[in-house]
Amino acid sequence: MDTGASVPAGRSLVFDSGIGGMGVVQALRDLLPALHIDYLADTALFPYGEQPDDLLTSRIVSLLVCACEELQPDVLVIACNTASTIALPALRKQLKIPVVGCVPPIRWAGRVSTSRVIGLLSTSATARRPYILQLHRDFASDCRLITHGARRLADLAERAFLGETIADADVQHELHCLFSQPHGDEIDTVGLGCTHYTFLMDAFERLSPDGVTWLDPAPAVARQVRTVLQTAERLSEASQAGRLLMTRAPHEAARLEAAAKRLGFNEWELFTAPALQTAEA
């Protein structure tokens, strides 16, 4: 088993629009147990999928520049497909630390599919972005790509993370929307295009047609973070437990804290950034 013991303890900041990035946190805990992890969720604007790209890019950059100034991470992890597909270049231009993104695993799906028909389950916003077409052209052009932009799965996944039992019928409806499309019965590999969906993986595997392989990019993100830390000239020392930060108070704070404790976090804190653009502005 790879414990990540060869990597010195450093500091990381994991970011998502909600708590979906906790799947990446779990992968980091498994691979790099000594890593200090702070987590920031932009809950004031969740879900990102319904917001215009220009507003999101400006907000994400403003928020994370401020957060990195306060928290001083060695690496920033964008555990959000929407934020990664629109804001990575701007973040890398503004920040002096490495920024690791999370993109839909279309390349990976193209490598493992034998039927050459692959699926992508994502938010509606991710599904319609040109970035997806570019990934398909660049890395899996010999495959037929079938996508479904699900509007409800991110919310269902957050409820699952908080310990709620999700009805099979709710998940089955979204799977039907993917597999019932033309050539959908030929799909043998499906990539998760939203980090939230990690918390529904058991249901996906149980309710999907036999023989379908599901791909969760979270472990690959953790491996990339390890590579970044292994090549860093200097790593910061962590002197306290990781912080759980949110831009708006959660609706179910007690359930959130109980779930987050499983990943090493204690009480949540409100994070505010000066001059941060808000959804109401």
Legacy VTK file of the C-alpha trace (Angstrom):
# vtk DataFile Version 3.0
C-alpha trace
ASCII
DATASET POLYDATA
POINTS 281 float
0.000 0.000 0.000
1.256 3.474 -0.901
1.173 5.518 2.308
2.797 8.672 0.976
5.332 8.481 3.822
8.125 9.759 1.548
6.373 13.116 1.234
7.179 15.721 3.922
4.231 17.248 5.711
3.042 20.341 3.889
-0.028 22.543 3.732
-2.841 22.294 1.193
-6.056 24.189 0.521
-8.890 22.240 -1.099
-11.645 24.287 -2.737
-15.110 23.475 -4.036
-18.432 25.224 -4.448
-19.902 22.930 -1.798
-18.826 19.849 0.101
-18.347 17.660 -2.958
-14.596 18.186 -2.749
-14.598 16.103 0.421
-14.180 13.127 -1.902
-10.813 14.577 -2.915
-10.037 15.198 0.754
-10.642 11.503 1.461
-8.282 10.535 -1.364
-5.646 12.907 0.020
-6.055 11.484 3.527
-5.583 7.964 2.160
-2.487 8.806 0.099
-0.877 11.565 2.165
-1.846 11.080 5.827
0.630 13.712 7.068
-0.671 16.457 4.784
-2.315 19.467 6.439
-5.632 20.172 4.701
-7.738 23.310 4.917
-11.064 23.213 3.091
-12.989 26.150 1.622
-16.521 25.817 0.242
-18.136 28.721 -1.582
-21.558 27.858 -0.227
-22.837 31.405 -0.767
-22.961 30.745 -4.508
-23.668 26.990 -4.575
-24.399 25.490 -7.052
-21.929 26.969 -9.516
-23.654 25.361 -12.484
-26.348 28.015 -12.706
-23.963 31.008 -12.707
-22.405 32.805 -15.725
-18.754 32.029 -16.415
-17.463 35.602 -16.164
-18.989 36.090 -12.723
-17.644 32.748 -11.542
-14.110 33.347 -12.789
-13.905 36.760 -11.115
-15.341 35.450 -7.878
-13.197 32.310 -7.729
-9.983 34.236 -8.335
-10.839 36.953 -5.780
-11.873 34.412 -3.169
-8.883 32.113 -3.574
-6.250 34.837 -3.759
-7.566 36.087 -0.420
-7.747 32.573 1.046
-4.209 31.719 -0.014
-2.906 34.944 1.538
-4.501 33.991 4.856
-3.877 30.241 4.897
-0.477 30.095 3.133
-0.863 26.666 1.472
1.939 24.994 -0.462
-0.556 23.751 -3.039
-4.095 24.759 -4.007
-6.446 21.970 -5.090
-9.488 22.966 -7.139
-11.753 20.016 -6.342
-14.504 21.310 -8.606
-14.894 20.553 -12.293
-16.730 23.789 -13.071
-14.120 25.962 -11.361
-11.292 23.983 -12.957
-12.624 24.292 -16.488
-13.062 28.072 -16.334
-10.643 29.487 -13.757
-7.396 27.462 -13.737
-5.469 29.735 -16.150
-6.468 32.877 -14.250
-5.582 31.318 -10.890
-2.191 30.138 -12.098
-1.479 33.630 -13.377
-2.379 35.234 -10.038
-0.846 32.741 -7.609
2.766 31.750 -7.069
1.970 28.296 -5.682
1.038 25.192 -7.728
-2.645 24.837 -8.575
-3.992 21.317 -9.166
-7.324 21.095 -10.971
-9.911 18.382 -11.455
-11.243 17.754 -14.949
-13.716 15.165 -16.253
-11.889 11.842 -16.844
-12.581 11.616 -20.573
-8.979 10.743 -21.407
-9.013 7.966 -18.817
-12.316 6.640 -20.151
-10.897 6.546 -23.666
-7.968 4.461 -22.439
-10.062 1.789 -20.728
-13.187 1.492 -22.888
-13.449 -1.578 -25.085
-16.798 -0.753 -26.696
-15.475 2.718 -27.661
-18.671 4.258 -26.318
-18.068 6.252 -23.143
-20.352 8.208 -20.857
-19.945 11.347 -18.809
-22.178 12.135 -15.856
-21.789 15.784 -14.875
-23.614 18.950 -13.930
-25.578 20.620 -16.694
-23.068 23.479 -16.788
-20.073 21.190 -17.257
-21.843 19.147 -19.913
-22.443 22.166 -22.152
-18.993 23.756 -21.884
-16.718 23.694 -24.976
-13.968 22.316 -22.743
-15.683 18.924 -22.789
-15.695 18.842 -26.587
-12.010 19.748 -26.583
-11.156 16.942 -24.161
-13.080 14.532 -26.363
-11.322 15.670 -29.544
-7.865 15.663 -27.960
-7.954 12.444 -25.954
-10.829 10.163 -27.002
-11.715 11.101 -30.565
-12.097 7.441 -31.540
-14.851 7.023 -28.945
-18.472 8.064 -29.038
-19.080 10.334 -26.040
-22.538 10.420 -24.471
-23.127 13.002 -21.775
-25.857 13.733 -19.280
-25.914 17.028 -17.419
-27.801 16.133 -14.262
-29.476 18.973 -12.402
-30.163 17.190 -9.112
-27.250 14.847 -8.467
-24.995 17.394 -6.757
-27.695 18.111 -4.196
-28.356 14.394 -3.721
-24.638 13.787 -3.238
-24.352 16.475 -0.572
-27.300 14.909 1.251
-25.588 11.516 1.012
-22.393 12.957 2.501
-24.420 14.258 5.440
-25.658 10.725 6.098
-29.084 10.849 4.484
-30.360 7.775 2.667
-30.981 8.624 -0.988
-33.862 6.881 -2.743
-32.742 4.578 -5.539
-35.452 6.028 -7.775
-33.839 9.482 -7.661
-30.481 8.125 -8.789
-32.035 5.710 -11.273
-33.810 8.592 -13.018
-30.509 10.325 -13.773
-28.866 7.091 -14.906
-31.784 6.435 -17.243
-31.211 9.849 -18.816
-27.661 8.757 -19.657
-28.129 5.153 -20.726
-31.401 5.670 -22.629
-29.807 8.015 -25.164
-29.004 6.675 -28.660
-26.137 4.153 -28.328
-26.435 4.454 -24.532
-26.789 0.690 -24.258
-23.242 0.409 -25.665
-21.615 2.480 -22.903
-19.072 0.420 -20.993
-17.260 3.225 -19.118
-18.626 6.307 -17.352
-16.559 9.143 -15.909
-17.686 11.310 -13.026
-17.684 14.918 -14.183
-18.521 16.378 -10.765
-16.575 15.792 -7.561
-19.801 15.640 -5.553
-20.762 12.397 -7.271
-18.137 10.437 -5.324
-20.674 10.080 -2.514
-23.121 8.333 -4.851
-20.627 5.926 -6.388
-22.047 2.880 -4.590
-25.503 3.634 -6.005
-24.126 4.229 -9.503
-22.344 0.889 -9.526
-25.338 -0.948 -8.088
-28.012 0.603 -10.309
-26.212 0.888 -13.654
-26.228 -1.857 -16.311
-23.944 -4.833 -15.763
-20.379 -4.466 -16.935
-20.115 -0.673 -16.699
-16.868 0.705 -15.246
-17.156 3.921 -13.243
-14.210 6.336 -13.047
-13.738 8.705 -10.102
-10.889 11.214 -10.702
-10.311 11.945 -6.981
-7.445 9.426 -6.533
-5.683 10.843 -9.620
-5.946 14.343 -8.160
-4.364 13.101 -4.934
-1.497 11.517 -6.858
-0.856 14.795 -8.680
-0.742 16.637 -5.363
1.826 14.119 -4.138
3.955 14.761 -7.231
3.773 18.512 -6.677
4.834 18.176 -3.049
7.670 15.794 -3.874
9.170 18.366 -6.250
8.677 21.406 -3.984
11.831 23.129 -2.753
10.358 23.900 0.658
7.199 22.895 2.481
5.444 24.718 5.296
4.922 23.205 8.718
1.393 22.672 9.999
0.858 23.757 13.589
-2.893 23.217 13.971
-5.770 21.111 12.740
-7.152 21.830 9.301
-9.895 24.451 9.061
-13.321 23.956 7.486
-14.325 27.288 5.937
-17.546 28.332 4.230
-18.745 31.559 2.655
-22.283 31.095 4.026
-23.553 29.321 7.107
-24.680 25.767 6.305
-28.328 24.844 6.693
-27.497 21.773 8.755
-24.384 22.714 10.681
-24.567 19.868 13.202
-24.870 17.185 10.522
-22.093 18.802 8.494
-19.721 18.885 11.439
-20.492 15.261 12.282
-19.770 14.184 8.698
-16.652 16.365 8.388
-15.165 14.951 11.589
-14.724 11.654 9.774
-12.211 13.485 7.573
-10.372 15.278 10.370
-12.244 18.588 10.548
-13.893 20.109 13.593
-16.183 23.126 13.670
-16.924 25.059 10.494
-15.954 28.738 10.244
-17.334 31.584 8.158
-14.838 32.918 5.618
-15.221 36.406 4.201
-12.981 38.039 1.604
-12.728 41.831 1.207
-14.406 43.170 -1.926
-15.635 39.699 -2.819
-18.157 39.754 -5.627
-21.412 38.152 -4.497
-24.308 36.633 -6.313
-26.458 39.644 -5.380
-23.999 42.242 -6.678
LINES 1 282
281 0 1 2 3 4 5 6 7 8 9 10 11 12 13 14 15 16 17 18 19 20 21 22 23 24 25 26 27 28 29 30 31 32 33 34 35 36 37 38 39 40 41 42 43 44 45 46 47 48 49 50 51 52 53 54 55 56 57 58 59 60 61 62 63 64 65 66 67 68 69 70 71 72 73 74 75 76 77 78 79 80 81 82 83 84 85 86 87 88 89 90 91 92 93 94 95 96 97 98 99 100 101 102 103 104 105 106 107 108 109 110 111 112 113 114 115 116 117 118 119 120 121 122 123 124 125 126 127 128 129 130 131 132 133 134 135 136 137 138 139 140 141 142 143 144 145 146 147 148 149 150 151 152 153 154 155 156 157 158 159 160 161 162 163 164 165 166 167 168 169 170 171 172 173 174 175 176 177 178 179 180 181 182 183 184 185 186 187 188 189 190 191 192 193 194 195 196 197 198 199 200 201 202 203 204 205 206 207 208 209 210 211 212 213 214 215 216 217 218 219 220 221 222 223 224 225 226 227 228 229 230 231 232 233 234 235 236 237 238 239 240 241 242 243 244 245 246 247 248 249 250 251 252 253 254 255 256 257 258 259 260 261 262 263 264 265 266 267 268 269 270 271 272 273 274 275 276 277 278 279 280
